[in-house]
């Protein structure tokens, strides 16, 4: 998606569909008008978000994502958003107070949408020539002169429509925000079925590989950012998984997107594939993958219709693919070890004794040893993560200020801070520059036995399984449900997660897994509970019937 300016002025045309596959050439580009106060460009808020999206797409391509995501999928999603929000691809775009927009009759309509993405790009609105926007995509193109722009725009904000955009409130309108740019990127990744999940996206933001915090610093110098623009583009917190997830659904519904491409068993986002990936990540035996596949089959979460996102379906929900896969692994660990702070340690004693007597054989998985290795590695990883967050520089060399009048003061303050930082660094000595590591799908690096981070991937589950007929089952026949009572309201959410109600082993596993996904522990617990409800549906139904009969007897 080239960072081109979608907002253009064109002559009245009765119907552009008469001449197919042609562009309207009579476009009045106008001149880029410089602001009276700042000597910068007159620019619109949507141009700012467009610039952010462009750089985010560029970053994703650097991380190995197919160029089609930027040039086709995200490009067309953004075009559709501009039309739906009446900012472009319509008559009289809403850019000033009181402005109204009427969507062109031959523009894209929701009723014309099919499952093919190409239909999303079927718009007759004029675009710039290919050569024009490929020349320098990072800099917005000359913007048409806006007649009658409110005087307050140049005083209260750097953008022309910053004030109007902040105050614009319409029923059903989903206003673009910086977090929603990530949601739009995530939707594009999902459409392409790329190998980047929402949790990966959040981690890459943390590692500063994808623009998010202070993304406005990527704007060209001529795009002045101040006043109301601060509330629109300045982000003062890290992105949250649940917020991105909810924004994905909201944006998809707002855009009237069709059913996404099917998530089949050969896709990266299928739970069988993700479970294998996360088993490697958390250093668990490869043999557990057979059990995770069985859980996926029994619960039905591997079915295409369950996994495929469909914004126009009655149940508008998207699967949390990464969280769901981690929940499957938690359920398998409970099936094997019960995780009641007793059985797992008993099995560990047996595995330790076996490994001592059979040093030449494949070692049996020792939960205690795995716990010790993971705790040490996790504590170190968590400490570095917390230190990195504490040291993160929220301020940029391009400061934000309330109005053009405060510009000189803001820059002087910033210059003073930088000078103090240089003096302090000279006093304490320059700290060694930490080389930025190459991006990776894995956060932990497990090595062979006998090192600080031994690998458990090849360990056996022999001591935990037994034969029954023609199949292997777990020796442990007990299981406790993470949540026995669900919310009575329509949402059917699980009850609140309180650590004190659960075993230390269960808490430890949830803490590690949720950290890897950058989610709250309660969110993973909820996913585990919902998965257990599918796996033990009969038991839940019996419990529900018994509780209902008791209530009946009371009356």
C-alpha positions, -999 to 999 in steps of 0.1 A, spaced: 0 0 0 17 31 -11 13 61 11 -7 81 -15 -33 108 -9 -68 94 -14 -85 127 -10 -87 143 -43 -109 169 -62 -123 158 -95 -147 171 -120 -183 159 -119 -187 127 -139 -221 111 -144 -207 76 -145 -172 64 -146 -183 28 -153 -190 37 -190 -153 36 -198 -140 5 -180 -104 1 -170 -96 38 -175 -88 65 -151 -104 100 -149 -76 123 -160 -93 157 -152 -81 157 -116 -75 191 -101 -45 183 -78 -42 219 -67 -12 231 -48 0 220 -14 -9 249 7 15 258 35 1 267 69 3 304 78 17 297 112 40 267 107 50 269 71 40 233 67 16 213 46 -21 214 50 -29 178 58 -58 157 70 -60 133 99 -66 103 76 -33 111 59 -16 107 92 -31 73 98 -23 64 62 13 72 68 14 51 99 -3 21 81 22 24 53 52 22 77 36 -7 96 31 -26 64 67 -19 54 78 -33 88 57 -64 84 72 -70 49 107 -67 65 96 -94 90 89 -117 61 52 -111 53 42 -113 16 43 -80 -3 7 -87 -12 -4 -77 23 7 -41 17 0 -37 -20 -34 -55 -21 -50 -65 11 -42 -36 35 -44 -12 6 -80 -23 -2 -91 -24 34 -79 11 39 -97 23 8 -129 7 20 -125 23 54 -121 58 38 -153 52 19 -173 38 48 -162 67 70 -170 91 42 -135 106 41 -128 97 5 -142 79 -25 -175 98 -21 -190 131 -30 -184 159 -5 -161 140 20 -167 149 56 -137 170 65 -152 201 80 -179 208 105 -213 203 90 -200 186 59 -219 158 45 -209 130 21 -229 110 -3 -214 77 -15 -212 74 -53 -239 52 -67 -214 30 -86 -190 28 -56 -185 -4 -37 -216 -16 -19 -219 -41 8 -244 -61 -11 -219 -66 -39 -194 -82 -16 -184 -118 -21 -157 -140 -6 -132 -127 -32 -109 -99 -21 -108 -85 -56 -143 -71 -51 -130 -49 -24 -109 -30 -49 -137 -26 -75 -142 11 -71 -146 37 -99 -131 65 -79 -101 81 -96 -67 71 -84 -33 87 -90 -13 72 -118 9 42 -109 41 61 -117 31 90 -95 26 73 -62 54 48 -67 80 76 -70 82 85 -33 56 66 -13 68 78 21 58 114 14 21 123 10 13 137 -24 4 173 -30 -29 179 -13 -57 199 -29 -63 234 -16 -93 234 8 -115 264 4 -131 277 36 -110 257 60 -119 269 95 -93 293 110 -92 273 142 -76 244 123 -43 261 120 -44 273 156 -58 244 175 -42 216 155 -15 210 129 -39 191 107 -66 208 88 -94 187 103 -79 178 137 -106 197 157 -135 184 136 -121 148 137 -119 149 175 -154 162 178 -170 140 151 -195 117 167 -219 97 145 -239 66 153 -222 35 138 -189 54 130 -157 36 139 -131 63 141 -96 54 132 -71 54 161 -35 42 165 -46 9 182 -70 4 153 -42 6 128 -28 -25 145 -63 -41 143 -63 -33 105 -29 -49 101 -40 -79 121 -71 -83 99 -48 -82 68 -25 -108 83 -55 -130 90 -69 -126 55 -35 -136 41 -32 -164 67 3 -152 75 25 -167 102 21 -137 126 -5 -139 154 -19 -110 174 5 -119 203 35 -118 178 23 -84 165 22 -70 201 57 -84 208 71 -69 176 56 -36 187 74 -39 221 107 -47 203 102 -15 182 100 -35 150 65 -22 141 57 15 145 32 22 172 44 43 201 52 78 188 44 67 153 38 103 143 76 108 143 75 91 109 55 119 94 74 142 70 87 173 87 62 194 67 33 176 85 32 196 117 17 178 147 3 198 177 -28 207 196 -57 183 190 -34 161 169 -18 150 202 -49 133 214 -53 116 180 -18 103 173 0 103 207 -1 69 224 9 67 261 4 30 268 14 -4 253 -12 -21 230 -35 -45 248 -44 -79 233 -81 -77 243 -84 -42 229 -68 -52 195 -91 -83 194 -122 -62 200 -111 -36 175 -105 -63 149 -142 -73 152 -155 -38 152 -135 -27 122 -144 -59 102 -181 -53 109 -178 -16 100 -162 -24 67 -188 -51 59 -160 -75 51 -170 -109 37 -161 -143 51 -123 -146 54 -103 -173 36 -107 -207 52 -84 -218 80 -76 -254 71 -54 -279 87 -24 -269 66 -26 -233 77 -2 -219 104 -32 -207 124 -47 -241 128 -44 -253 165 -25 -284 155 3 -263 140 3 -237 167 3 -263 194 35 -278 180 50 -243 178 42 -235 214 53 -270 227 87 -261 212 85 -226 228 78 -238 263 103 -267 261 78 -296 264 81 -331 249 73 -335 212 52 -366 221 26 -342 237 16 -331 202 -3 -364 198 -24 -355 228 -30 -319 218 -43 -332 184 -67 -355 202 -80 -326 224 -84 -305 192 -104 -332 176 -126 -340 206 -135 -303 212 -141 -296 175 -119 -264 175 -101 -276 145 -131 -274 122 -129 -250 93 -162 -233 101 -151 -228 137 -117 -213 129 -127 -191 99 -135 -155 107 -169 -144 93 -178 -108 102 -213 -111 86 -223 -142 105 -248 -141 134 -221 -149 159 -196 -122 152 -164 -135 168 -129 -142 159 -109 -171 173 -79 -161 195 -57 -187 177 -26 -183 198 -45 -182 231 -66 -212 221 -35 -232 213 -19 -224 246 -51 -234 264 -50 -268 246 -15 -274 260 -26 -264 296 -55 -289 293 -31 -317 282 -8 -309 311 -38 -312 335 -47 -345 319 -12 -358 324 -2 -344 358 -35 -331 373 -16 -301 385 -29 -303 421 6 -297 437 7 -335 446 5 -358 416 30 -340 394 57 -343 421 50 -380 426 54 -386 389 86 -365 390 101 -389 417 93 -419 395 108 -402 364 140 -392 383 145 -427 396 140 -442 362 164 -418 345 191 -427 372 188 -464 364 185 -460 326 211 -434 317 215 -447 282 178 -448 274 156 -420 263 149 -400 295 114 -398 308 99 -363 312 106 -350 347 81 -323 356 102 -311 386 133 -306 365 113 -289 338 98 -266 364 132 -256 378 146 -249 343 116 -229 332 114 -209 364 150 -198 362 147 -190 325 113 -173 329 124 -152 359 154 -139 339 133 -132 308 107 -114 329 134 -93 347 149 -81 314 114 -74 300 105 -53 330 138 -34 328 133 -27 291 99 -13 298 112 8 326 139 23 304 117 29 274 119 65 262 84 77 257 95 111 246 107 117 211 131 142 195 100 155 178 80 169 207 43 176 208 30 209 218 -5 224 224 -3 251 197 22 268 174 28 294 200 42 268 224 65 253 198 97 272 208 91 264 245 86 227 237 118 224 216 138 243 242 127 219 269 135 190 247 169 204 240 176 209 277 166 173 285 189 159 258 218 180 271 212 168 306 211 132 294 244 137 276 261 152 306 248 124 329 260 98 304 295 114 304 296 113 342 286 77 346 304 65 315 289 54 283 270 21 286 277 -5 259 254 -4 230 233 -35 229 230 -49 194 195 -54 183 188 -91 178 173 -104 146 135 -110 148 124 -145 158 92 -165 161 106 -179 194 114 -161 226 134 -189 243 164 -208 230 167 -243 243 199 -262 239 211 -298 246 213 -316 280 240 -306 304 237 -268 297 220 -240 316 189 -244 294 185 -281 287 160 -292 261 131 -315 270 118 -319 234 130 -354 230 120 -367 264 95 -396 267 60 -397 282 63 -434 288 59 -432 325 27 -411 321 8 -433 296 -6 -468 295 -22 -491 270 -59 -497 269 -70 -519 241 -54 -505 209 -48 -470 222 -27 -451 248 -44 -433 276 -31 -413 306 -23 -431 338 -40 -403 357 -77 -407 356 -86 -376 376 -93 -341 364 -105 -309 380 -123 -282 361 -108 -247 361 -143 -232 363 -175 -251 374 -199 -221 373 -203 -198 344 -218 -164 343 -256 -166 342 -259 -136 319 -260 -139 281 -223 -135 277 -216 -169 294 -182 -158 306 -163 -177 333 -162 -165 368 -134 -142 380 -99 -158 382 -84 -156 416 -49 -172 420 -55 -182 456 -82 -207 445 -58 -227 423 -27 -248 427 8 -233 425 17 -255 395 -14 -243 376 -6 -206 385 31 -211 374 21 -225 340 -5 -198 334 20 -171 343 46 -183 318 22 -190 290 3 -157 294 36 -138 295 47 -154 262 14 -142 246 14 -108 263 -20 -114 277 -35 -113 312 -34 -145 332 -72 -144 336 -76 -143 298 -57 -176 294 -76 -191 323 -109 -181 307 -99 -198 274 -89 -230 293 -123 -230 310 -142 -226 277 -121 -254 262 -128 -277 292 -165 -269 288 -163 -283 252 -142 -313 263 -164 -322 292 -197 -310 278 -216 -340 292 -203 -334 327 -213 -297 325 -248 -306 313 -252 -331 341 -241 -305 367 -265 -280 352 -294 -305 354 -286 -314 390 -284 -278 401 -318 -271 383 -335 -301 401 -323 -288 435 -338 -254 428 -370 -271 418 -372 -291 450 -368 -258 470 -398 -244 454 
